[in-house]
Amino acid sequence: MTKNIEDYYAPWVKGIPMYISEHIELAWRKPELHRMMSNENPLPPSEKVLEAMFKYAKMTNRYPDQGLVVRSKIAELNNVDGPQNVMIGNGSSEVYDNIFRMFIQPGDEVIQHTPCFGIYGLRGTLLGAKMVSVPMIYEDHLLKFDHKGLMNAITDKTKIIVIPNPNNPSGNYMDPEHFIPFAETGIPLIVDEAYVEYAGLGKSQVQLTKKYKNVLITRTLSKAYGLAGMRFGYTIGHEDVIKQIAGSLLPWNVGTIPMWAALAAFEDQEGLAERVKFNNDAVDYISESLSVIPGFHVMPSKANYILFDCGETGKTGAEVLAYAETKGIILRGESKKYGSDGWFRVTIGSKEENELFVNTVLEFFGVKK
Ligand SMILES: Cc1ncc(COP(=O)(O)O)c(C=O)c1O
């Protein structure tokens, strides 16, 4: 008897939907809206990056190579031995796919610290892993890393521990000394440094990869470098581990244009500094402007987004989002947590958008400038 197609799917993938980001779909459909929801960079690519894109566009009749030049540049910037320590992908999301594939079998456990970026759960679930979510601690109106909670969550099924640093959406860093005990366990530890450039590479845990073979650092050009639509990310680790993980790469996974434009972006450190300064000034402006609202809590951020909890004002995050929408601003909602439904997040926009956002929120809460 013939079986149904459903009987042939791997049991753990059944019903998994395509990932669609509704707010990004909306923003592309209505370009007049202010995209303050997806941790993008509001500044367009620098001239140097655009020049590289045009130059290499003319050579796209050829297959790309394995990116030795850009991988060497990444190694140099991060003070590791060479391209053998670096693997590249279409955004760090793809890099997560490669790493997870090489470790996870159905039934294995992946530890994440919530609230956090969704890709770990999406990839882990696709591979049949059980996601073990350890909530951050909410104390003094701040979300704090629970390094003890993360450690207590380890079992003999743990295959990966992933710690975003800084965390998305809270914007803060874990104390550097708290990474060592995780590195010492020998369990694959991924430190997601998607936003590290906003605070500077001095905040990176990349040096751990020299001592601990189980530590991998992931990065992206989507944030401070401002190239989210180009799709370029990478991981840095011990050469043996990089070599093994690279076994899961699709041939020619990173195209010629992103590869060489990424090199131009890494070489354009002035362009990066300009973007970082613009962002960090805007974070200060928004944080200071909104902290005057009674009962409105602002999480100090070292990234390109800021998390708020307005639960004590008597309003909900959803109400703020709805009001902002009337002004054409798309923000990011957050689920109810720690007894509050006042959470929401903003991504830094252009100067005008940041002012519009601040004025909109002040107006919503009836606070005069
Ligand atoms: C913590 C974190 N890691 C990784 C990413 C993924 O970035 P990409 O796939 O664009 O490199 C994001 C995007 O928002 C993020 O917030």
The ligand as an ORCA input file, in Angstrom:
! r2SCAN-3c Opt
* xyz 0 1
  C      22.075     38.001     18.075
  C      21.968     37.883     16.577
  N      22.749     37.001     15.945
  C      22.687     36.844     14.615
  C      21.813     37.597     13.846
  C      21.699     37.240     12.389
  O      22.282     38.038     11.554
  P      22.589     37.621     10.049
  O      22.012     36.305      9.716
  O      22.000     38.735      9.283
  O      24.083     37.608     10.030
  C      20.977     38.530     14.459
  C      20.025     39.332     13.645
  O      19.192     40.055     14.091
  C      21.052     38.670     15.862
  O      20.264     39.534     16.521
*
